[in-house]
Amino acid sequence: MRVTGLELQGVKIIEPKVFTDDRGYSFESFSKKEMEANGIHYNFVLDYEAMNLKKGTLRGIHFQNNPHPQTKLVRVLQGEIMDVVVDLRKDSPTFKQWITHTISAENQKQLLISNGFGHAFLTKADNTVVLYKFDDFYDSSLVRTIRWNDPEINIDWGTQDPILSTGDANAVCLTDSDVNFTVSENR
């Protein structure tokens, strides 16, 4: 496993060691032992899978507020996404900054997103399947969404007309959100 830190502290790309031959490929998609050997110490408690029928589907910007924020490990089982992470820690020097990374079934990369960040993705292929691991359970009273095209964050999605859920289409802008992340409170 190779772990690479990205521009936002707490966000990493994880690349498994892939074994290929004329039959196909195999790899360990998750190993607590390997994660800990690379300085990643999360106790993942929940897997969540999302199937996206159409290219151009946008999900996010999602997060779960304190006191039960969630760290996510994201991978794509089928298809490809433009994955987006936004720093929502109000006292962070990178507050409101965002990064993108391509995650696909083909490149087999995974994205580790520590809590304190918003997460979204845009599908780049039909029938894209995304798998998340979470380190805390879902709490509907703490789940929040920031508007995908919030002008204060200004993400370049490469599209003006994504396929959205009603909740994502009606999400609030960051200035109207009750996001409660700080660097000291989140890991």
N, C-alpha and C positions, 0 to 999 in steps of 0.2 A: 504494500500500500504506500502510495506517495501522497503526502499532504502539503498543500501550498496555501499559504495565507494570501488573502486578497487585500485590496485597498482599504476596505472597511475592517477595522479590528474586530475580530469575532466571527468573520466569514471566511470559510476555507473551501477549497476544491479538494476532493478526495478521489484519487484514481486507484482502483484496485489493480492487483497484479493479475493479468488475464492470461490464461493458457489456451492456445488455439492449436488445432490440428485439422485434418481433413473432415472430421465429424462436426466441427463447430468450435465453440469456446466454452470455458467454465471459469468461474472465479468466486471468491468469497465476497458477497455483497455487503456483509457486515460481520465484524469480529470485534467484540468488546476488548479482547486482549490487544489486537493491533491498534485500535483507537487509543487505548490508554498508553501504549508504547509511543504513540505520536502526540501525547499530551492532551488528548481529548477525553474528558471524564464526565460523560453524561449517562444517566440511566434511562434509556429509552423504554417507554411503557406502552406505546400505542403506535400501530401502523394504520395509515389511512391511504386509500387508493382513489384516484380520480380519473375517470375515462372521459375524454373530450372528443366528440364526434367530428368536429369541423376544424380545419385550419383557420386561424384567426380568432380562436376563443381566448378570451382574456379573463383570468381569475385573479382578483386581488385589487388592491393592496391590503392583505389580511394580517392580523396579529391578535394576540390575546393579552390583555392588560394584566398588570400586577393585581392581586398577589399570586396569580398562577400563570405567568408568562411561559411561552413554549419555545424551546430550542427545536429546530427542525433539521432533519437530514433528508434531502430531496434527491430522488433519482427517477429516471425515465425508463420505463419498461418497454415502451413501444412509441416510436415517433420522435419528435424533437420539440424543445421549448426554448424560448428566450426567457431565461429566468432573471428576475429583477429583485434586488434587495435594497431597501431604503433604511438609513439610520434614523430611528425615531427617538433616540436618547437625547432629551432636551439639553443636557449639559455636555454633550459630546462635541469635540472639535469638528466632527464630520456630520453633525445633525443636518438632516434633509438631503444629504448627498446619497446618490444611488449608483449602483453598479449593475451590469448585466453580464450574463455568461450563458453560453449555449450548452445545454445538457441534452443528451440524446441517448437512445438505445444503442446507437452505433458507437459513440465515443465512451460510453459506460461511466462517465464522470458522475460524481455526486457532489452536492453543495450542502455544506454545513452552515446553518444560519443560527447563531446564538440568539437568545431572547434579547429583546430591545430593538429588534429590527422588524420592519414590515416586509412582507413577501408577496410577490405576484409573478405570474408568468403568462406568456402569449404562446399559443401553440403554433408551430411552424409546419405541421403535417396533420392530415386527417387521422382520426383514430389514435390519438396520442394518450398514453396511459402514464400517469405520474404517481409515484409512491412516496409517501412521507413517513418518517419516523418522528415521533414527538417524545419529549422528556417529561411532559405533564399531560394530564387528561383534559379533554375538551370541557370548557365551562361556558355555556351559552351566555351567561350574564357578563362575561368578560371579553367575548369575541367582538372585534371591531374591524371596520373596513374604511380605508381612506380612498377617496375618489381616484380612479386610475389616471385621469388627466388633470389632476390638481396643478394649477399654474405655478404654485409656489415650489413644487417639487420638479415639475417640468420634465418628465420622462419622455425620451424619444422612442416611442413604440414602433415607429415605421408604418403606422396605420392610424387613420382617424375614425374608422368605423369597425371596431372589433365586435365580436359576439360576446355579449355580457349577460349575466344573470340580473334579475330585477334588483337584488340587493347591491350588487356591484355598480349598476347603473345609477342607483339612488344614494350612493355613499356620500358622506360629507367630506369637505376639504380638511386638510390638516389643521388649519386655524380654528375650525369648529369641532375638532375632535377632542376627546378627553384622554388622549394618550398620556400615560403616566410613567414613562420609562426615564431613568437616569442611569448614568454609567455606574455609579456606586451601588445601585439597587439591582442591577442586572449583571449577569455573568456572561 
